[in-house]
């Protein structure tokens, strides 16, 4: 008798039909959403067993890849310390440890103090994730959150640092964002709705006992979520109510935490504004009458927008992504012609004129790093590119000197000059030029012959800026080209790039990605029959749509935690995060949005076709994309295309949206994905 996992699993079919706007949609796998039902677990287990059977010929390659990736990571790794309140703060990975240990040490000398050992917190548990470590202004108390499932619901703890005593009382289901008031006792935190997981309530609590939290704000609009924030000068605490298109902020002074929160400016549809505080004024980044944002100031009496004063005007060719106020300068993170830059804007006339932190590579990522001190002469920032590991750097505001504090070690050595990175362009169906960032190893590149992995996302205005991966060297050193498609729906080329890849224009995202794949072949960076694709979450939706639109273009596709049952999910406001997504995809209760979603929804559009080899992954506790979406999608593929033996599906039964939490453990799934790709060439 043959083992059941030798053949593709066959999911049971239970008759179910959705009817919306007069259209019937059969959904015989709807039953899979019954979490923890034995039939669900049996099916997911069977798919895992089938995957292991089909991947058996690549078992040695998987282990080789895992050991390569792990071997490039230092066994012991220390972060660069940053100063705050008289201490150096940093974390360390000890040899062989999966999780970090957090420390601090007095700047003027003294003993190192262990703040939190995540390895100990997660001992004998399959999953542990820390978040939100925040020390009280006087340096005596530590607030932090722990998630032991992967659902991104964090249990709040408070610890007396000097005595190493953790309060017995804790608070469940927080969002992981904790803000201290100036009195060193009041702590503000957010909680999620228990079913939808929307962050919608803000509380304050006495951190000395964590008893009887008091609700200070409830966001009733189901399309919005809350986010706590504190100004860099420590004087003002904000509650931001946010959606994709609209925002609203409230504030209270940090030294008056029991006072009522005051409104900065009431929400206005399609107006985003993000206030911070400096020297008695609100400094506001806003898209009000400014598509790519401008900077304005306002008095603290929360007067209306008509009384705001413009400081930095709107520039159509420049997107202002964030502003950070320091005592003597403002730092703007901007994006120009698809590339990031840091603009230094002095606040005093005698200071040097506004200028940019100088950088030279074609394709890179830059971001502000830990800069907790309001008064500083140096700016800490991070930098990486497709050829250079992540570096922590320091820019001296007076002299312009740049100092590399640390470049992430690649054990065994890494020569950036052995690899070549460049930016090329693809022409989409409507004539739009779409940028592609790519990298390959010089000595292994032969035009028109190399296998190529094209990666994409393209949603929520999230930009896929180039980044280095030591694990990716396992592909590059085997002759692969790695490319990133900067498709519409991201924000690489400004806010309009995002607006033209959402709602009714979502199809542009998919057409752009297909055009990038075709361009890589036409320009000789790959060859027909050697082009592969990968994307996760909303990038998994991208994979699903492009599979249905052009199944012939790809040799294989890896879809990680893919959002593929778009219509059904967006019609069910009981599912986590659905209502907040209407600004991104549209509300399918409207027939027009229903029709445009149905046209590209991967689950609804699976058909009989010559699909390429596909690997699908998910996490059972995923709160962003529920496990049943990819499970149903795979089952429908198997139903309509019985000849797809290389359709493989892996469920991590112990994790959520981000996969495993351990720094080495998470490499095992990546080794699986790379082995799948390399095995197909």
N, C-alpha and C positions, 0 to 999 in steps of 0.2 A: 504494500500500500504506500503510495507516494505521500511525501510530506505536503501539507496544505500550502506552505509558503513557496513551493516550486512554481505555482501559477499565480497570476495576478489576483488579488482579492476581489471578490464580487460583493459589493454593498447591497444590502436588501433595499427593495423599492417599496415605499409606502405611498399610495396614491395621495397627492396633495396638489391643488391648483390654486394659484393666486389669481385674483381678478381685479384689475385696476384700470379705470378709464375704458372699460369695455374690452380690454385685452386679457386673454388667459395666458398664464405662464406656469406650465407644469413644473413641480418641484418635488420629485419623489424622494429626495434626500433631506428634506426639511427636518426629519426626525433626528438628524445628527446633532442638533443643538441641545438635545437633552443631556446636559453635562453630567458625567459620572454614571450614566446608564450603562449597564454591562455590555449591551450591543455596541455602543459607541466605543468603549474601551477595547472591546474585542476587535473591532474594525481597525482602529488606529494601531493596535499591536500587530495585527496581521500585515498591515502595510509596512511597518518597521521590519518585520521578519522577511517580507518579500524583498525589500530594499537590500538587506544584508545578503540575501541569497544572490541577487543580481550583481551586487558590488563585490562578491567574493573574489573574482579574478583580479580585482584592484586592491585587495586587502593589503598587500605589501606596499603598494604605492601610497595608500592612505597613511600607513604608519610612517613611511619615509617622509612624507610631506609634513606630518605632525611633528616629527622629531626635528626636521629642518626648521620649521617655524618656531618651535619651542627653543631650539638651540640658538637662534639669533637673538633671543631675549635674554637680558642679563638676569641671573638668578637673584642677585640683590640689586635693587634699584631705588635710589633716593630722589625725591623731587627737589627742586630748587627752593630753599626756604624763602618765605616772605615775611616782612616785619609788620607787626600790628600791636599796638598797646604795650610796647616794651618787650615783646617776645618774638622769636623766630618760630614760624609754624611750617611744618613739612610732614610728608608721609614717606613711608619706606615699605618696600616689598623685601622681606627676608628670603634667604635662599630656600627654594622649594615651596614657598608659601603662595597660595592662590590669591589671598586678599591682602589689603594694605593694613599697616599699623600707623596711626596718626600720633604725632608728637609735637611738643613745643619746648623751647629752651630760652631762658632769659637772654636778652641781647647783651647785657653787661656781664655775662658769665653765670654759671650755675648748672645745676643738674638737669638733664633731659627728663621731661615728664611724658609718660604715655597717656594720651587722651582716650584712644579707642583702638582696640585690637579686633578687627573685623573677622580674623581667622578664629578667634576664640568665640565670638558671637555666633559664628556659623558652624561651630564644631559639630560633627556628626549630622549635618543637615545638607540636603542636596542643593540648596539655593540660599544665598544671603546677599543682600545689596544694601549698602549704607547710603545715606543722603543727608544733605542739609546741615552738616556740622557747623554750628554757630556758637561762638563764645560770647558771654555777656560782656558789656563794656568794661566792667571792672576786672575781667579775666578770671572770675571765680567759678562760673557755671558753664557747662557745655550742654547744648541741646543737639539732639541728633535723631534721625529716623532709620528704622530697619524694616526691610521687606524680606520675608522668609518664603515667599511663594513665587514672586515674579509678576504680580498683578499690579504693582506700582501703588499699593496701599500701604502706607508706612506707619509703624508704631513709634510714637514720640516718647523719647526718654530724656531725662535731665540728670546730669552728673555733677557732683561737687568735685572739682578737679583736684584740689589739694588733699582731700581725704579719700579720693577714689571711690566715693559712695554714690551709687545710683539710686534715685528715689524709687521706692516700691511702686508707687503709683505711676502709670503710663497712660497714654491716650492713643486709641486705635484709629485707623482709617484716616490718617492725615495725608496731606499732599506732599509733605517732605520739605516745605519751605517755612523757615522759622525766623522771626524778626524780633529782636530785643528792643524794649523801650529803654530810655536813659536811666531809669531807676534801678536797673539790674535785677528786677524781680518780675516785671510784667513781660510776658512772652505772647506774641501774636502768632497764630497758625491758621492754616486752612484745612477744611475737611471736604471730602468728596461725597457725592450722593451714593448711597450704598449699592444702587443698581446701575445707574447710568455712568457712574464714576466721574461725573462732571464736578469740577471744583467750584462749589457754589456758596460755601459758608465760611466766614472769617470769625475767629474767636480770639479773645484775650483770656489769659489764665495767669494765676500766681505761680511762677515757676518754682517756688520754694516748696510747693506741695502738689501742684497739678490737679487740684480739686475744684470742682464746680466751674468749668469754663463758661464764659459769658459770650454769647453771640453778639457781634458788633455789626455784622453786615450779612445780608442774604441776597444773592443775585437771583431774582425771580425769572428773568428771561432765559429760557432754556437754550437759546442760541449763544449765550455768553458764558464765560468762565471767569473766575477771580484769580488775581495774582498779587501777593504782597511784595512790597519793595521798600527800601530805605535809602535815603539820599546819602551820597558819599560823605557829606559833611556830618552825618549822623543826626541832623536836626529834625527831619521830617520822615514820617512813615506814610506810605501810600497804599491804597487798595485800588488796583486797576481792574476794571471790568472790560473784558476783551472779547471780540469776535474777529473774524478774518477781515471785515470791512469797517468796523466801527469800534470805538473805545470810549471809556469814561473813567475818570479818576477821582478819588477822594483822598483826603489827607488829614492827619492829626500830628501835632508837634510831639516829638519823641519824649520831651520832658513833661507832657501832659497826657499820658496814655489813657486816662479814664474819661477824657473829653470825647464829645461826639466827633465823628469824622465829617469834614466839610467837603462839599463838591467843588472841584476845580472848574469844570465846565460840563453841562449836561450833554448827554450823547446826542449826536446828530448823525443821521444815516450817512454812511460812506465817508465819515470823517474819523481819522485816526489821530490821536495825540498822546504823547508820552512825556509827562512832566518830570522834572527833577528839580532840586533846590540848590541855590547858591547865593549867599549874602543877601537874604531877604527877598529874593525874586524866584519865581518859577521860570525855569528854562525849558522850553517845550519844543520837542521835535514833532512836526505835524504835516499831514498831507492836505490840510485845509487850503483849497485853491492852489495846490502845489502837488502835482502828481508824484514827483520824486522827492517830496518833503522839503521843508525849510525849517529854520530855527527861529523861535520867537520868545519873547519874555512877557511875563504878566505879574502883576502885584498879587500879594497873598490874600487880598480880599476877594479872591475868586471871581473877579469881574469877567464878563463875557468875552467871546472871541473878538468882538469888534473893538475891544480895548487892548488886545495883544499888540506888541511891537515887534516888527521884524528885525532880526539881527543878521541872519544869513539868508539871503534870498534863494528862491527856487531856481535851479539850473536844470533845464530839460535833459542835458547830457550827463548829469551826475545824480546818482541816488545816494542820499544820506541815510545810512543804515542805523547808526546809533550815535549818541553824544554822551561824553563822560566829562563831568566838571571836576577840576582840581582847584586848588587854591589860586594858582597863578595862570593856568591854561585850561582851555577846553580841548578835548580830543574828539575829532569826528572820524568815525569809520565810514568811508565812502566807497562807491563803486563807479568806475569810469571805464567805458568801453569794455565792460566785462571783467575788469581787474580791480581788486581791492586796493585801498591805500589808507593810510592813517594821516590825517591832516591835523597839525598842531596850530591852535589858534590862541595866541597870547592875550591875556586880559589886562596888560599894562602897556602903556605907550612906549616905555623905555625898553621893552623886551624885543627880541628879533621878530620880524614880520611873520605872518602865518606861512607855513611851509609843510612839506610832506616828509615822512620818514623815508629815506632813500632806499630803493630796492631795485634789482636788476633783472631777475629771471622773467621768462615769458609767462609761465603758468605756475602760480603759487597760491598759498593761503596765508593770511595774516590776521591776527586777532589780539585784542587786549587780554593780557594775562592778569594774575592777581595783583591788584593795585589798591589795597584797602586804605592806605593812608591818604588823607585829603591834602595834606601839605607834603609835597615831594619835589625833588629835582630830577628824578629819574622815572622813566616810564617803562614798565615791564610789558613785553609783548611776546607772542608766540609766532613762529614762522615755520612753514614747511612747503615742500614742492614735490613733484612726482619723483624727483631724483634725490632729494635731501631730507633726512630724518627731521622730526620735530625738534626745533631749537627754542629754548627760552632765552630771550634777548633783552637787553636793557638799552634804552635810548636816553642820553643825557640831554635834558631840555635846554641847558645853557650853551653847551659846547657842540652839540650835534653828534657826539661820539656814540657809536654803537658797539656794544660789548656782548659777546656770546657767553651767557652764563652756563649753558649746558646744551649739548646736542645729544639727543637720545642715542644711546649706544646700540650698535648692531654687532653682536658678538661674532667674532670671526672676521670682522672688517667689512667695510662697504666703500666702494669707490664711485662717487656720484658721476665722475667723468666717463665711466664705462657705460653709462646709459644716456639716451638722448630723449629729451622732452620737447614738444612743440605744440603749437595751437594751429589747427587747420579749420576749414569751414566747409559746410555742406549746404546745398541749396534745397530748401524744402519745397513742397508741392506748390505753394503759393508764391514762390520766389524769395522767401525770407532766408537770409543767410544765418545758419546756426553754427555756433562755435563748438569745436571738439578739442579737448586736451588729451594728449596721448604720450606714452612713454614706451621705449623698448631698449633692449641691450644692443649696443652698436654692432658688435662682432657677430651677432646671431640674426641680424635683420637682412633679409633678402627680399627685395621688392616683389610684391605680388604672390608671395608664398607663405607668409607667416600666419599661424592661427591668431585670432584677435578676439579679445573679450571686450564687448561694449557694455558699459555700465550706465544706468540712467535712473532718474527719479521724476522730477518735473511736476511738483505739486506744492501748494501752500506757500508759494513764494520762497521756498527753500533753495538756496543756491548750492550746487555741488562744486565747491572750489577744490582744486587739485590738492591731494594729500599723499604723503609718503606712507607706505606700508612695508615693513620688513617681511611680513608673510607673503606679500605679492611678489617678492623676489623669486619665490618658488615657481611662479609662472614666467617671469621675465627671463630667468636663467635657463628656461627650457625653450626659449625662442618665441615666446608669446609677446604680442603687442597688447597693451592695456589702454583703453580709451574711455573717456567720460563724455557723454553727450549732454551739452548744456541746453536742453530743450525748453521750449516755452512752457510756462507753468512754474518754473523756477523764477529767480529774480536777478540772474546774472547780468542782464542788459538793461536793468531798470524796472520800475514798477509796471510799465507797459508790457514788459516781457511776461510778467506774471498774469496780468489781466487778459492777455491774449491766449492764455492756456488754461482757462477755467470755465466752469459752467457750460454754456452753449458752444464755447470755443475749445472745449477740452480735446477735441479730435486733433487740434494742432500739435499737442504734446506727442501723440502717437505718430503722426505723419513726420514730425521732426526727427524722431528716433529712427524711423525707417529710412529717412533720407540720410541720416548720419551713417547707418550701416551700409547703405549703397555707396556713399562717398568713400568710405574706408576701403571698399573693394576697388572702386574706380581709380583711387589715388595710389593704390598699390600697398596699402598698409595691411591688407589681408587678401584673401582670395575666395571666390565663390566656393562654398562647401567647407570653409574654415572660419566662418564668422559665428561667434557665440554671443549670448546676451545674458545680463544679470541685473536684477533689481529687487528691492525689498519694500514691503508695506505698500504705500502708494506707487512705489517703483515696481512692485509686484503686479499692480493693476496695469501699469505700462507694459510689463511682460505679457500679461494675458491678452490685452488688446492687440498688441503687435503680433502675437502668435496667431490670432484669428484673422488679422488683416493680411499678414504676409508669412504664412507658415513655411514657405519655400526659402526664405532669406536666411534662416538660422540653421546652423549645424546642431546646436543644442541651446537650451534656455534653462537658467536657474532662477526660480521665483521664490524669494524668501518672504515668509509671513505675508503672503499676497492678499491685498484687498480686491477680491474678485467677484463677490456677489453684491454688486453695487446697488442695484435697484431694491432688492429685498432688505438689505441693511438700512438704506436711507429711508425706507418706508416704515421702519420699526424704531420708534423713539424710545423704546425701553432698552435698546442695546447701548452699551457705553459709547459716549461721544457722538452719537448720531446727530442730535439737534445742532450741535456746534459746527457741523460740517455743511450745513445748507449753503453758507456763503461760498463754499469751495465748489460744490458739485451742483447746487440747486436743490430745490425741494420737489421730490417726485410726486407729491400730492398735487402739484401743478402739472397738468397734462403735457405742457410744452417741455418741461424739464424731464418728466417721465420718458417722453419719446427720445430725447437726446441721450439720456443715460442708457436706455434699453439698447440703443444702437451700438454702444461700445462695451456694455457690461460683459466681462469675460465669461462668467458662468452662463449667462443667457445666450451667448453667441457661439458656444462650442458647437461644432458641426462635424460631419464626416469629412476628413481631410487628411492629407499627408503631412501630419505634424512632425516636427523634429523630436529628438530625445529631450525629455523634460525632467528636471528634478525640482520638487516642491518641498519646502520646509515650513514648519510652524511650531509654535509653543503652546502647550495645552492651557496654560494660565494666561495667555496673551489677553491684555485688556484693550489693546488698540485695534487689532484685527482678530476676531474670535476664531478659534481653531476650526470651527465647522465650515467657514468659508473655503479654505483650501481643501478640506476634506470632501466637501460636496463637489467642488470643481474637479478634483481628481476622479471621483466616482463617475461624474458625467463624461469625462474623457474616456474612461474605460467602457462605459455603456455604449457610446457612439463610435468608438474606434478600438475594436477588440484587438487589432493588430499593432497595438502600441506597447510592446513588452518593455521598452526602455522609458516608460513613464514611472518614475519613482517618487515616493512620498515618505517624508520623515517627520515624525512628531516628537519633539522633546517633551516628555511627560513631566518634567521637573522645572520648567522655566516659562517665561513669558515672551514679550515682544522683542526684547533685546538678547535672547538666548541665555546661555550659561553666564553666571556672574564671575567665575574664577578667571584669572588672566591667562592660564594655560588651558583650562577646560574648554573655554570658548573656541580655542583653536581646532578642537576635534571636529566641529561641524564645518569649519572652513576647509579643513583637510578633506572632508567628505566631498564638499562642493568642488574643490580643485581637482580631486581625483576623478570625479565624474566628468569634468571638462577635459582634462588631459587624456582621459581614456577615449575621448571621441575626436581629439585633434582638431 
